[in-house]
Amino acid sequence: MITCFNDNNFCITPFITLEFVIIGNNDNITGESRFHHNQQQANRIIPELKMQKKQRKARTAFTDHQLQTLEKSFERQKYLSVQDRMELAAKLNLSDTQVKTWYQNRRVRL
């Protein structure tokens, strides 16, 4: 996000302040910009960005029974319908997403 203050020709980004210097009149306008690192503002924003990161779920460690059941199901059917996937997930005490992801990864290993 860029915030501009037109009255003093400054634009502030999260990390850099841009200063625009206009030289000349309306007929012949030239200009230059100067970059200033805005460390104080960066120090405030960086921790906020770190706090906003979504925590990843830990990798699922499937039990032997779950893996055997998933493999048997995969041998019969390479793609599951939503209904079949939900039933298999309930049977194995896994989430629908875990079964879906397992199937996607397994198809890659074909």
N, CA, C and O atoms as a GROMACS GRO file, in nm:
protein
  440
    1MET      N    1   0.083  -0.117   0.000
    1MET     CA    2   0.000   0.000   0.000
    1MET      C    3   0.088   0.124   0.000
    1MET      O    4   0.188   0.131   0.072
    2ILE      N    5   0.052   0.220  -0.080
    2ILE     CA    6   0.128   0.345  -0.087
    2ILE      C    7   0.038   0.458  -0.038
    2ILE      O    8  -0.075   0.472  -0.083
    3THR      N    9   0.090   0.537   0.054
    3THR     CA   10   0.018   0.654   0.103
    3THR      C   11   0.090   0.777   0.053
    3THR      O   12   0.210   0.793   0.077
    4CYS      N   13   0.019   0.865  -0.016
    4CYS     CA   14   0.081   0.986  -0.070
    4CYS      C   15   0.028   1.109   0.000
    4CYS      O   16  -0.092   1.120   0.028
    5PHE      N   17   0.116   1.200   0.028
    5PHE     CA   18   0.083   1.328   0.087
    5PHE      C   19   0.119   1.434  -0.017
    5PHE      O   20   0.236   1.470  -0.031
    6ASN      N   21   0.020   1.482  -0.090
    6ASN     CA   22   0.046   1.572  -0.202
    6ASN      C   23   0.102   1.708  -0.159
    6ASN      O   24   0.178   1.770  -0.234
    7ASP      N   25   0.066   1.753  -0.039
    7ASP     CA   26   0.110   1.886   0.000
    7ASP      C   27   0.260   1.896   0.022
    7ASP      O   28   0.318   2.004   0.006
    8ASN      N   29   0.327   1.784   0.057
    8ASN     CA   30   0.471   1.792   0.076
    8ASN      C   31   0.549   1.697  -0.015
    8ASN      O   32   0.668   1.672   0.006
    9ASN      N   33   0.481   1.643  -0.117
    9ASN     CA   34   0.544   1.560  -0.220
    9ASN      C   35   0.613   1.435  -0.164
    9ASN      O   36   0.720   1.398  -0.212
   10PHE      N   37   0.554   1.371  -0.066
   10PHE     CA   38   0.607   1.247  -0.013
   10PHE      C   39   0.508   1.134  -0.037
   10PHE      O   40   0.388   1.152  -0.023
   11CYS      N   41   0.559   1.018  -0.073
   11CYS     CA   42   0.480   0.896  -0.080
   11CYS      C   43   0.548   0.794   0.010
   11CYS      O   44   0.669   0.776   0.002
   12ILE      N   45   0.471   0.729   0.095
   12ILE     CA   46   0.529   0.634   0.190
   12ILE      C   47   0.479   0.495   0.158
   12ILE      O   48   0.358   0.471   0.154
   13THR      N   49   0.570   0.405   0.134
   13THR     CA   50   0.540   0.264   0.119
   13THR      C   51   0.577   0.200   0.252
   13THR      O   52   0.634   0.267   0.338
   14PRO      N   53   0.546   0.071   0.271
   14PRO     CA   54   0.583   0.009   0.399
   14PRO      C   55   0.732   0.017   0.432
   14PRO      O   56   0.768   0.020   0.549
   15PHE      N   57   0.818   0.020   0.331
   15PHE     CA   58   0.960   0.014   0.359
   15PHE      C   59   1.041   0.129   0.301
   15PHE      O   60   1.156   0.150   0.341
   16ILE      N   61   0.984   0.204   0.208
   16ILE     CA   62   1.060   0.308   0.141
   16ILE      C   63   0.976   0.434   0.135
   16ILE      O   64   0.857   0.429   0.105
   17THR      N   65   1.038   0.545   0.163
   17THR     CA   66   0.973   0.674   0.144
   17THR      C   67   1.025   0.734   0.014
   17THR      O   68   1.146   0.743  -0.005
   18LEU      N   69   0.935   0.773  -0.074
   18LEU     CA   70   0.974   0.834  -0.199
   18LEU      C   71   0.952   0.984  -0.188
   18LEU      O   72   0.843   1.029  -0.152
   19GLU      N   73   1.053   1.059  -0.219
   19GLU     CA   74   1.041   1.205  -0.216
   19GLU      C   75   1.053   1.254  -0.359
   19GLU      O   76   1.153   1.231  -0.426
   20PHE      N   77   0.950   1.323  -0.406
   20PHE     CA   78   0.950   1.376  -0.542
   20PHE      C   79   0.983   1.523  -0.538
   20PHE      O   80   0.920   1.600  -0.465
   21VAL      N   81   1.082   1.562  -0.615
   21VAL     CA   82   1.123   1.702  -0.622
   21VAL      C   83   1.091   1.749  -0.764
   21VAL      O   84   1.148   1.697  -0.861
   22ILE      N   85   1.001   1.847  -0.777
   22ILE     CA   86   0.963   1.898  -0.908
   22ILE      C   87   1.041   2.025  -0.935
   22ILE      O   88   1.044   2.117  -0.853
   23ILE      N   89   1.102   2.029  -1.052
   23ILE     CA   90   1.184   2.142  -1.091
   23ILE      C   91   1.123   2.201  -1.218
   23ILE      O   92   1.097   2.128  -1.314
   24GLY      N   93   1.101   2.333  -1.220
   24GLY     CA   94   1.052   2.398  -1.340
   24GLY      C   95   0.911   2.450  -1.324
   24GLY      O   96   0.856   2.452  -1.214
   25ASN      N   97   0.853   2.494  -1.438
   25ASN     CA   98   0.717   2.545  -1.434
   25ASN      C   99   0.625   2.450  -1.511
   25ASN      O  100   0.669   2.342  -1.551
   26ASN      N  101   0.500   2.487  -1.532
   26ASN     CA  102   0.404   2.400  -1.598
   26ASN      C  103   0.441   2.367  -1.742
   26ASN      O  104   0.401   2.262  -1.793
   27ASP      N  105   0.516   2.455  -1.810
   27ASP     CA  106   0.554   2.431  -1.949
   27ASP      C  107   0.668   2.330  -1.961
   27ASP      O  108   0.674   2.254  -2.057
   28ASN      N  109   0.755   2.331  -1.865
   28ASN     CA  110   0.874   2.247  -1.873
   28ASN      C  111   0.900   2.186  -1.736
   28ASN      O  112   0.974   2.242  -1.656
   29ILE      N  113   0.837   2.071  -1.710
   29ILE     CA  114   0.850   2.009  -1.578
   29ILE      C  115   0.950   1.894  -1.586
   29ILE      O  116   0.936   1.803  -1.668
   30THR      N  117   1.048   1.901  -1.503
   30THR     CA  118   1.140   1.789  -1.486
   30THR      C  119   1.134   1.751  -1.340
   30THR      O  120   1.081   1.826  -1.258
   31GLY      N  121   1.186   1.640  -1.306
   31GLY     CA  122   1.181   1.602  -1.166
   31GLY      C  123   1.281   1.493  -1.134
   31GLY      O  124   1.346   1.438  -1.222
   32GLU      N  125   1.291   1.464  -1.008
   32GLU     CA  126   1.376   1.357  -0.961
   32GLU      C  127   1.310   1.296  -0.839
   32GLU      O  128   1.227   1.359  -0.774
   33SER      N  129   1.348   1.178  -0.810
   33SER     CA  130   1.293   1.115  -0.690
   33SER      C  131   1.409   1.067  -0.605
   33SER      O  132   1.514   1.027  -0.656
   34ARG      N  133   1.388   1.072  -0.476
   34ARG     CA  134   1.490   1.025  -0.382
   34ARG      C  135   1.426   0.916  -0.298
   34ARG      O  136   1.313   0.930  -0.251
   35PHE      N  137   1.500   0.808  -0.278
   35PHE     CA  138   1.449   0.696  -0.200
   35PHE      C  139   1.511   0.700  -0.060
   35PHE      O  140   1.632   0.713  -0.045
   36HIS      N  141   1.427   0.690   0.038
   36HIS     CA  142   1.473   0.686   0.176
   36HIS      C  143   1.419   0.558   0.240
   36HIS      O  144   1.298   0.535   0.239
   37HIS      N  145   1.507   0.478   0.293
   37HIS     CA  146   1.463   0.356   0.360
   37HIS      C  147   1.391   0.394   0.488
   37HIS      O  148   1.446   0.467   0.571
   38ASN      N  149   1.272   0.345   0.505
   38ASN     CA  150   1.190   0.380   0.620
   38ASN      C  151   1.196   0.266   0.722
   38ASN      O  152   1.100   0.190   0.734
   39GLN      N  153   1.305   0.253   0.793
   39GLN     CA  154   1.327   0.141   0.886
   39GLN      C  155   1.228   0.140   1.000
   39GLN      O  156   1.183   0.032   1.042
   40GLN      N  157   1.193   0.255   1.051
   40GLN     CA  158   1.099   0.260   1.164
   40GLN      C  159   0.965   0.200   1.124
   40GLN      O  160   0.908   0.121   1.198
   41GLN      N  161   0.916   0.237   1.007
   41GLN     CA  162   0.789   0.183   0.962
   41GLN      C  163   0.803   0.035   0.929
   41GLN      O  164   0.711  -0.042   0.957
   42ALA      N  165   0.914  -0.007   0.871
   42ALA     CA  166   0.936  -0.148   0.839
   42ALA      C  167   0.938  -0.232   0.966
   42ALA      O  168   0.884  -0.343   0.967
   43ASN      N  169   0.998  -0.182   1.073
   43ASN     CA  170   1.004  -0.255   1.199
   43ASN      C  171   0.865  -0.278   1.258
   43ASN      O  172   0.843  -0.378   1.327
   44ARG      N  173   0.772  -0.187   1.231
   44ARG     CA  174   0.636  -0.205   1.281
   44ARG      C  175   0.558  -0.304   1.195
   44ARG      O  176   0.475  -0.378   1.248
   45ILE      N  177   0.583  -0.307   1.065
   45ILE     CA  178   0.505  -0.389   0.973
   45ILE      C  179   0.551  -0.534   0.972
   45ILE      O  180   0.468  -0.625   0.968
   46ILE      N  181   0.680  -0.559   0.976
   46ILE     CA  182   0.732  -0.695   0.965
   46ILE      C  183   0.674  -0.788   1.073
   46ILE      O  184   0.631  -0.898   1.038
   47PRO      N  185   0.670  -0.751   1.202
   47PRO     CA  186   0.609  -0.842   1.300
   47PRO      C  187   0.461  -0.868   1.271
   47PRO      O  188   0.412  -0.978   1.295
   48GLU      N  189   0.389  -0.768   1.220
   48GLU     CA  190   0.249  -0.788   1.187
   48GLU      C  191   0.233  -0.891   1.077
   48GLU      O  192   0.141  -0.973   1.082
   49LEU      N  193   0.321  -0.890   0.976
   49LEU     CA  194   0.315  -0.987   0.869
   49LEU      C  195   0.344  -1.126   0.921
   49LEU      O  196   0.281  -1.223   0.878
   50LYS      N  197   0.439  -1.139   1.012
   50LYS     CA  198   0.472  -1.268   1.069
   50LYS      C  199   0.354  -1.324   1.149
   50LYS      O  200   0.329  -1.445   1.147
   51MET      N  201   0.283  -1.238   1.219
   51MET     CA  202   0.169  -1.284   1.298
   51MET      C  203   0.055  -1.330   1.208
   51MET      O  204  -0.025  -1.414   1.249
   52GLN      N  205   0.045  -1.276   1.087
   52GLN     CA  206  -0.064  -1.310   0.998
   52GLN      C  207  -0.043  -1.443   0.926
   52GLN      O  208  -0.138  -1.494   0.866
   53LYS      N  209   0.076  -1.500   0.929
   53LYS     CA  210   0.102  -1.627   0.862
   53LYS      C  211   0.016  -1.736   0.924
   53LYS      O  212   0.008  -1.750   1.046
   54LYS      N  213  -0.048  -1.813   0.839
   54LYS     CA  214  -0.133  -1.922   0.886
   54LYS      C  215  -0.045  -2.039   0.926
   54LYS      O  216   0.047  -2.078   0.854
   55GLN      N  217  -0.073  -2.094   1.041
   55GLN     CA  218   0.003  -2.209   1.089
   55GLN      C  219  -0.031  -2.332   1.005
   55GLN      O  220  -0.148  -2.362   0.983
   56ARG      N  221   0.072  -2.403   0.959
   56ARG     CA  222   0.050  -2.525   0.882
   56ARG      C  223   0.016  -2.639   0.976
   56ARG      O  224   0.069  -2.648   1.087
   57LYS      N  225  -0.072  -2.725   0.931
   57LYS     CA  226  -0.106  -2.843   1.008
   57LYS      C  227   0.010  -2.941   1.001
   57LYS      O  228   0.075  -2.955   0.897
   58ALA      N  229   0.036  -3.008   1.110
   58ALA     CA  230   0.145  -3.106   1.114
   58ALA      C  231   0.117  -3.219   1.014
   58ALA      O  232   0.001  -3.253   0.988
   59ARG      N  233   0.221  -3.274   0.961
   59ARG     CA  234   0.208  -3.383   0.864
   59ARG      C  235   0.136  -3.502   0.929
   59ARG      O  236   0.166  -3.539   1.042
   60THR      N  237   0.041  -3.560   0.855
   60THR     CA  238  -0.036  -3.672   0.907
   60THR      C  239   0.048  -3.799   0.903
   60THR      O  240   0.105  -3.834   0.800
   61ALA      N  241   0.056  -3.866   1.016
   61ALA     CA  242   0.122  -3.997   1.022
   61ALA      C  243   0.012  -4.102   1.017
   61ALA      O  244  -0.054  -4.129   1.117
   62PHE      N  245  -0.008  -4.160   0.898
   62PHE     CA  246  -0.113  -4.260   0.882
   62PHE      C  247  -0.074  -4.389   0.953
   62PHE      O  248   0.043  -4.428   0.955
   63THR      N  249  -0.173  -4.455   1.010
   63THR     CA  250  -0.148  -4.584   1.074
   63THR      C  251  -0.137  -4.690   0.964
   63THR      O  252  -0.175  -4.667   0.850
   64ASP      N  253  -0.084  -4.807   1.001
   64ASP     CA  254  -0.074  -4.917   0.904
   64ASP      C  255  -0.211  -4.955   0.852
   64ASP      O  256  -0.228  -4.980   0.732
   65HIS      N  257  -0.310  -4.960   0.941
   65HIS     CA  258  -0.447  -4.995   0.900
   65HIS      C  259  -0.502  -4.892   0.799
   65HIS      O  260  -0.564  -4.930   0.700
   66GLN      N  261  -0.480  -4.765   0.824
   66GLN     CA  262  -0.528  -4.662   0.733
   66GLN      C  263  -0.460  -4.675   0.597
   66GLN      O  264  -0.526  -4.665   0.493
   67LEU      N  265  -0.329  -4.697   0.596
   67LEU     CA  266  -0.257  -4.710   0.470
   67LEU      C  267  -0.302  -4.833   0.391
   67LEU      O  268  -0.319  -4.826   0.269
   68GLN      N  269  -0.321  -4.945   0.459
   68GLN     CA  270  -0.367  -5.066   0.391
   68GLN      C  271  -0.504  -5.045   0.329
   68GLN      O  272  -0.528  -5.086   0.215
   69THR      N  273  -0.593  -4.982   0.404
   69THR     CA  274  -0.728  -4.957   0.354
   69THR      C  275  -0.726  -4.860   0.236
   69THR      O  276  -0.796  -4.880   0.137
   70LEU      N  277  -0.645  -4.755   0.247
   70LEU     CA  278  -0.634  -4.659   0.138
   70LEU      C  279  -0.576  -4.725   0.012
   70LEU      O  280  -0.625  -4.701  -0.098
   71GLU      N  281  -0.474  -4.807   0.028
   71GLU     CA  282  -0.413  -4.876  -0.087
   71GLU      C  283  -0.512  -4.971  -0.153
   71GLU      O  284  -0.520  -4.976  -0.276
   72LYS      N  285  -0.587  -5.048  -0.073
   72LYS     CA  286  -0.686  -5.141  -0.129
   72LYS      C  287  -0.793  -5.064  -0.206
   72LYS      O  288  -0.835  -5.105  -0.315
   73SER      N  289  -0.837  -4.956  -0.149
   73SER     CA  290  -0.938  -4.873  -0.214
   73SER      C  291  -0.883  -4.815  -0.344
   73SER      O  292  -0.954  -4.807  -0.444
   74PHE      N  293  -0.757  -4.774  -0.343
   74PHE     CA  294  -0.694  -4.716  -0.460
   74PHE      C  295  -0.678  -4.819  -0.572
   74PHE      O  296  -0.691  -4.785  -0.690
   75GLU      N  297  -0.650  -4.945  -0.536
   75GLU     CA  298  -0.637  -5.051  -0.637
   75GLU      C  299  -0.768  -5.069  -0.712
   75GLU      O  300  -0.768  -5.093  -0.833
   76ARG      N  301  -0.880  -5.059  -0.642
   76ARG     CA  302  -1.012  -5.074  -0.704
   76ARG      C  303  -1.052  -4.951  -0.784
   76ARG      O  304  -1.115  -4.962  -0.890
   77GLN      N  305  -1.016  -4.835  -0.733
   77GLN     CA  306  -1.068  -4.710  -0.788
   77GLN      C  307  -0.962  -4.601  -0.774
   77GLN      O  308  -0.923  -4.564  -0.664
   78LYS      N  309  -0.915  -4.550  -0.888
   78LYS     CA  310  -0.810  -4.447  -0.886
   78LYS      C  311  -0.864  -4.310  -0.850
   78LYS      O  312  -0.790  -4.224  -0.801
   79TYR      N  313  -0.992  -4.288  -0.874
   79TYR     CA  314  -1.058  -4.161  -0.843
   79TYR      C  315  -1.182  -4.189  -0.760
   79TYR      O  316  -1.260  -4.278  -0.793
   80LEU      N  317  -1.201  -4.113  -0.654
   80LEU     CA  318  -1.316  -4.131  -0.566
   80LEU      C  319  -1.420  -4.022  -0.590
   80LEU      O  320  -1.386  -3.906  -0.615
   81SER      N  321  -1.545  -4.060  -0.583
   81SER     CA  322  -1.651  -3.959  -0.584
   81SER      C  323  -1.650  -3.891  -0.447
   81SER      O  324  -1.588  -3.939  -0.353
   82VAL      N  325  -1.718  -3.780  -0.439
   82VAL     CA  326  -1.724  -3.707  -0.311
   82VAL      C  327  -1.785  -3.797  -0.205
   82VAL      O  328  -1.737  -3.801  -0.092
   83GLN      N  329  -1.892  -3.868  -0.240
   83GLN     CA  330  -1.959  -3.956  -0.145
   83GLN      C  331  -1.864  -4.068  -0.097
   83GLN      O  332  -1.855  -4.093   0.023
   84ASP      N  333  -1.795  -4.134  -0.191
   84ASP     CA  334  -1.701  -4.241  -0.155
   84ASP      C  335  -1.588  -4.188  -0.067
   84ASP      O  336  -1.547  -4.253   0.029
   85ARG      N  337  -1.540  -4.069  -0.102
   85ARG     CA  338  -1.431  -4.008  -0.024
   85ARG      C  339  -1.476  -3.978   0.118
   85ARG      O  340  -1.402  -4.003   0.213
   86MET      N  341  -1.596  -3.926   0.133
   86MET     CA  342  -1.648  -3.895   0.267
   86MET      C  343  -1.667  -4.022   0.349
   86MET      O  344  -1.637  -4.024   0.469
   87GLU      N  345  -1.716  -4.128   0.286
   87GLU     CA  346  -1.736  -4.256   0.357
   87GLU      C  347  -1.602  -4.316   0.400
   87GLU      O  348  -1.588  -4.362   0.513
   88LEU      N  349  -1.504  -4.314   0.310
   88LEU     CA  350  -1.373  -4.367   0.342
   88LEU      C  351  -1.308  -4.286   0.454
   88LEU      O  352  -1.246  -4.343   0.544
   89ALA      N  353  -1.320  -4.155   0.449
   89ALA     CA  354  -1.264  -4.069   0.553
   89ALA      C  355  -1.328  -4.100   0.688
   89ALA      O  356  -1.258  -4.109   0.789
   90ALA      N  357  -1.459  -4.116   0.691
   90ALA     CA  358  -1.529  -4.148   0.817
   90ALA      C  359  -1.486  -4.284   0.869
   90ALA      O  360  -1.464  -4.300   0.989
   91LYS      N  361  -1.473  -4.380   0.780
   91LYS     CA  362  -1.433  -4.516   0.819
   91LYS      C  363  -1.293  -4.518   0.880
   91LYS      O  364  -1.266  -4.594   0.973
   92LEU      N  365  -1.204  -4.434   0.827
   92LEU     CA  366  -1.064  -4.432   0.872
   92LEU      C  367  -1.036  -4.325   0.977
   92LEU      O  368  -0.923  -4.309   1.022
   93ASN      N  369  -1.140  -4.251   1.016
   93ASN     CA  370  -1.125  -4.143   1.113
   93ASN      C  371  -1.024  -4.038   1.064
   93ASN      O  372  -0.939  -3.990   1.139
   94LEU      N  373  -1.038  -4.003   0.935
   94LEU     CA  374  -0.956  -3.900   0.872
   94LEU      C  375  -1.049  -3.792   0.819
   94LEU      O  376  -1.170  -3.813   0.806
   95SER      N  377  -0.993  -3.677   0.787
   95SER     CA  378  -1.075  -3.573   0.725
   95SER      C  379  -1.088  -3.602   0.576
   95SER      O  380  -1.007  -3.674   0.517
   96ASP      N  381  -1.190  -3.543   0.517
   96ASP     CA  382  -1.212  -3.554   0.373
   96ASP      C  383  -1.089  -3.504   0.296
   96ASP      O  384  -1.049  -3.563   0.196
   97THR      N  385  -1.031  -3.395   0.344
   97THR     CA  386  -0.913  -3.336   0.280
   97THR      C  387  -0.792  -3.428   0.288
   97THR      O  388  -0.713  -3.435   0.193
   98GLN      N  389  -0.776  -3.499   0.398
   98GLN     CA  390  -0.663  -3.591   0.411
   98GLN      C  391  -0.673  -3.705   0.310
   98GLN      O  392  -0.574  -3.744   0.250
   99VAL      N  393  -0.794  -3.758   0.292
   99VAL     CA  394  -0.814  -3.866   0.195
   99VAL      C  395  -0.792  -3.813   0.054
   99VAL      O  396  -0.726  -3.878  -0.027
  100LYS      N  397  -0.846  -3.697   0.025
  100LYS     CA  398  -0.830  -3.635  -0.107
  100LYS      C  399  -0.681  -3.613  -0.138
  100LYS      O  400  -0.635  -3.646  -0.248
  101THR      N  401  -0.609  -3.559  -0.044
  101THR     CA  402  -0.466  -3.532  -0.063
  101THR      C  403  -0.388  -3.662  -0.079
  101THR      O  404  -0.297  -3.670  -0.162
  102TRP      N  405  -0.422  -3.763  -0.001
  102TRP     CA  406  -0.354  -3.893  -0.013
  102TRP      C  407  -0.374  -3.950  -0.153
  102TRP      O  408  -0.279  -3.997  -0.215
  103TYR      N  409  -0.496  -3.945  -0.203
  103TYR     CA  410  -0.526  -3.994  -0.338
  103TYR      C  411  -0.450  -3.914  -0.444
  103TYR      O  412  -0.394  -3.972  -0.537
  104GLN      N  413  -0.446  -3.784  -0.431
  104GLN     CA  414  -0.372  -3.702  -0.528
  104GLN      C  415  -0.224  -3.740  -0.528
  104GLN      O  416  -0.164  -3.757  -0.635
  105ASN      N  417  -0.167  -3.753  -0.410
  105ASN     CA  418  -0.024  -3.789  -0.400
  105ASN      C  419   0.000  -3.930  -0.453
  105ASN      O  420   0.102  -3.956  -0.517
  106ARG      N  421  -0.093  -4.019  -0.427
  106ARG     CA  422  -0.077  -4.159  -0.472
  106ARG      C  423  -0.085  -4.168  -0.623
  106ARG      O  424  -0.012  -4.246  -0.684
  107ARG      N  425  -0.173  -4.091  -0.685
  107ARG     CA  426  -0.182  -4.092  -0.831
  107ARG      C  427  -0.053  -4.042  -0.896
  107ARG      O  428  -0.016  -4.088  -1.004
  108VAL      N  429   0.014  -3.950  -0.831
  108VAL     CA  430   0.142  -3.901  -0.884
  108VAL      C  431   0.246  -4.012  -0.884
  108VAL      O  432   0.333  -4.015  -0.971
  109ARG      N  433   0.237  -4.103  -0.788
  109ARG     CA  434   0.336  -4.212  -0.778
  109ARG      C  435   0.303  -4.330  -0.868
  109ARG      O  436   0.375  -4.430  -0.863
  110LEU      N  437   0.199  -4.325  -0.949
  110LEU     CA  438   0.158  -4.436  -1.037
  110LEU      C  439   0.269  -4.493  -1.120
  110LEU      O  440   0.246  -4.586  -1.197
   0.00000   0.00000   0.00000
